Amino acid sequence: MFSLKPPKPTFRSYLLPPPQTDDKINSEPKIKKLEPVLLPGEIVVNEVNFVRKCIATDTSQYDLWGKLICSNFKISFITDDPMPLQKFHYRNLLLGEHDVPLTCIEQIVTVNDHKRKQKVLGPNQKLKFNPTELIIYCKDFRIVRFRFDESGPESAKKVCLAIAHYSQPTDLQLLFAFEYVGKKYHNSANKINGIPSGDGGGGGGGGNGAGGGSSQKTPLFETYSDWDREIKRTGASGWRVCSINEGYMISTCLPEYIVVPSSLADQDLKIFSHSFVGRRMPLWCWSHSNGSALVRMALIKDVLQQRKIDQRICNAITKSHPQRSDVYKSDLDKTLPNIQEVQAAFVKLKQLCVNEPFEETEEKWLSSLENTRWLEYVRAFLKHSAELVYMLESKHLSVVLQEEEGRDLSCCVASLVQVMLDPYFRTITGFQSLIQKEWVMAGYQFLDRCNHLKRSEKESPLFLLFLDATWQLLEQYPAAFEFSETYLAVLYDSTRISLFGTFLFNSPHQRVKQSTKSYSSTLRGMPSALKNGIISDQELLPRRNSLILKPKPDPAQQTDSQNSDTEQYFREWFSKPANLHGVILPRVSGTHIKLWKLCYFRWVPEAQISLGGSITAFHKLSLLADEVDVLSRMLRQQRSGPLEACYGELGQSRMYFNASGPHHTDTSGTPEFLSSSFPFSPVGNLCRRSILGTPLSKFLSGAKIWLSTETLANED
Amino acid sequence: MRNLRFALKQEGHSRRDMFEILTRYAFPLAHSLPLFAFLNEEKFNVDGWTVYNPVEEYRRQGLPNHHWRITFINKCYELCDTYPALLVVPYRASDDDLRRVATFRSRNRIPVLSWIHPENKTVIVRCSQPLVGMSGKRNKDDEKYLDVIRETNKQISKLTIYDARPSVNAVANKATGGGYESDDAYHNAELFFLDIHNIHVMRESLKKVKDIVYPNVEESHWLSSLESTHWLEHIKLVLTGAIQVADKVSSGKSSVLVHCSDGWDRTAQLTSLAMLMLDSFYRSIEGFEILVQKEWISFGHKFASRIGHGDKNHTDADRSPIFLQFIDCVWQMSKQFPTAFEFNEQFLIIILDHLYSCRFGTFLFNCESARERQKVTERTVSLWSLINSNKEKFKNPFYTKEINRVLYPVASMRHLELWVNYYIRWNPRIKQQQPNPVEQRYMELLALRDEYIKRLEELQLANSAKLSDPPTSPSSPSQMMPHVQTHF
């Protein structure tokens, strides 16, 4: 397959396009097609022609010729050249193959080979040389390289400066999400992945995870009723929705509606709130069917009041427990790595996975991976969450998560505990509502932690760590989740596309405040797709996991060994076959915590198993599931009388692959586009500089880029 | 990998007896007792000894042809006592040539054909090291013989030689009379060393693996402990070597000669793995049995010495987990290509279990001549009898039969994993979910599909019986059904 060399047109072929014989519909000259695909509100800022996109590190024979544009949303490379070494049938709906959203850019390096100069471009900087090469380091581990050998030097420089400027906005308002005003989501608001959803709000709050998941509307926890429904869903009898934060009168980093113990009066809460860091009163997250509640709470900064308030709150939580059980407090700051440590681990992981020469890291791969500490931290979060599951489930204790501000580690732990305990959160709708509840509404600082404005020292990939930990559970219990690992990877990617408001802000209040500036309506009046990017049709692919079993209506709690110790609890639990509709606990030994290869290796060409990977088995499973689906439909129609065109419905198949799709006419073999990176492709997405280059390019290909930008920036 | 400890409650008399009986029966050879395989009277409805018939297997490969012939020169194991009776050699080499070449190859293990590419007719040839020695001896017959092999392939002017050893080891072997093919003696050959270490290194490496997984799994620094065993690194080198062989034959269109020192350990690993990558037939259950039977058992991998069946001398330096390492490599491949193999993990595990069990005759003795002397096929049962009479249990539901697809696994530490389900299976805490939930779901869906199809057919029958008018509409069930089936 690698010996197949595609015909490589030179840049001149755009001036004199070869006559097309087979293409009758597109009879216009090719040059007309080199237009970017723009979203509503998107405008082209600058562009340069005759740019070469580098595809392989060691050869230029696969390079593509085209136009590089910078818009207020993305960098786009438009080419007519066919993509080499790749036969993909799937496409991202928002972004082209060569597009990089501006918010996904980590670092911009311009190079002039002849003058042996390079510079990391910051916003509003000058560039004293004409770049011959542009290297974009992306936050999602990609490295994209463009060469300007044949392009106009001035326009190349302008585009580089434009990219530097627009990718590093000084103000939140300059992010593209505020320009993105189209009809698109108005039409698709009630459609998820092209499938019309059933009834929007009503059915969502029903039974314990009953139903298919994605056809329900994700509760956003912005309204009183969403919280109320969650109370009823979990059967939390001693808890009530409290409205004292309406209009964010108490705290700007809490949702407007919070759930509190019924025994605490609004007036008391108002008084207590002053003592908490950020006025963050205790927040109810979830209740176990045995009545134990999961609560998150910030520190009480008022030393004098500390004991008294703490006592009052704990008593109230105890009172809300049907068995009046005690409260178990978990101090997350003391037990888990802090956000700086998580960030440091992530930087090392990224370094190891994509930036360092593949072969050189092979020999010490395992110990290098260990030294990043990333897996150790994933394990620590899982382990601690599992211990809290034991407290809630077996000891019947309510658990209070304590953290200074209560808006970082708590988000991760609270979510993981719920994913383990409640099968509803393993459906797509449930998982999304969990992210709304424990991250977006609970004030996780997406803006700072994702570093959208590229000036924050507070960057930390805690959300990714949560997705990674969820992936570990998915890997261990593949049939317990409605979604697949691709869904998690796409979710991670969507934190770096500034289209939707979901992952853009530091707090719910900021979201409302910022939104009213650019929209005449309030946030609540906004189209749902904007509020909740994760469920809109961002991608062509339905990301369903065909493994899911129909959730049972009553996840009965059989285990009732209240007095066993932790060790015994885990031992007993693992000795029994897991009930996928009940609690799932992670195995956390070194052999079980693995690297999430799809997420971290998807751009690494050397690590790609072509025609292989677990996706090939998944592909077969999907085909079969689809087939069974068609058969059961036929069966139903047979019973209900005359046959109608049951094939017309095939398009609605919710599986990843259709048994009768146009690309699967021959299902006997593994489709060529499948690889361990599917549905992503490393082709052209990880173009490290050749190791065999000049001293300069060696320097650029090396480890230094991502770590010490200062030394680079000073040389120009 | 486990140690068993028994405590006897009764004090006094019985302990010593028990111990003696245990040692006697655990190490029967040291006590002049027969191995259990010779006492085993199990009956199966399939005879595993008929699985491998060399003539049939070579015929499947399209042999003999006008470049290669089948010879019975070794019928009485006179040419080479560790080779099989039947060999495939170049048509242009006479039996006398073979005898002269044998004098220049360690233990007379001359280059013979293992596999031929169905389309480009390049071959994989295996042998032992040439007896070059310190003085750098040459042998015109050996040089000519390799040239004859080269000439069977017209596409490339060179023969590629893969010496499995690290080059230093190959040089060191000269001191004991061995060596490798030098450039000046073999003009038309290109030699590459594959850096795979010897049996002693592998044995020590596996010992270290045992130390980190038994009795307790190393927790705090799992990955670096695993790295320090070097086990996966060795797996990587073996796989990398096999990939190079396969790639050379398939894309490089060059014939390949593989050897190590004696050509029964690393050589068997490389040829069999390369054949597994190249030839989809070997990825079926029977094909794999044939592969093991051919490249390992018939070509004299010294199972008796490497495993030490019934022998009490557990520190024997001849012991080494070479075959286990091969199976591990196969497992790594099956992880990377979940749909490419007809067999499942259980199949590989049961092979390994009976590698040690002595319940079957399959892995007994060092070579074909010894097996023939002991009448193994008459006096013992074959492992393949057990497996083939119970095939469903060992089938991979995701298997997709594909002809002519070459599998190139990624031999990178990023993808290689410790085979937890085998090495750590005795640890209750590590136990993985059995059966694999994805597999389980697939089986459920298969059953569901069959049920639906059955019910659909029944309904259609009932409907068409009810309908008095003839089925003319396009919605006729009888017309729909075959249409449905074409989709899948």
Interface residues (C-beta under 8 A of the other chain):
Chain A: S3 F358 E362 E363 K364 W365 L366 S367 L369 E370 L375 Q476 Y477 P478 A479 L547 L549 R571 F574 S575 A578 R587 S589 G590 T591 H592 L595 K597 F601 E606 A607 Q608 I609 S610 L611 G612 G613 S614 T616 A617 F618 H619 K620 L621 L623 L624 A625 E627 V628 V630 L631 S632 M634 L635 Q638 R639 P642 L643 E644 A659 S660 T667 S668 G669 T670 S676
Chain B: V217 E218 E219 H221 W222 L223 S224 L226 E227 L232 E233 K236 S251 Q336 F337 P338 T339 A340 F398 T400 K401 E402 R405 L407 Y408 P409 V410 S412 M413 R414 H415 L418 V420 I424 P428 R429 I430 K431 Q433 P437 V438 Q440 R441 Y442 L445 L446 L448 R449 Y452 I453 R455 L456 L459 Q460 N463 S475 P477 M480 V484 H487 F488
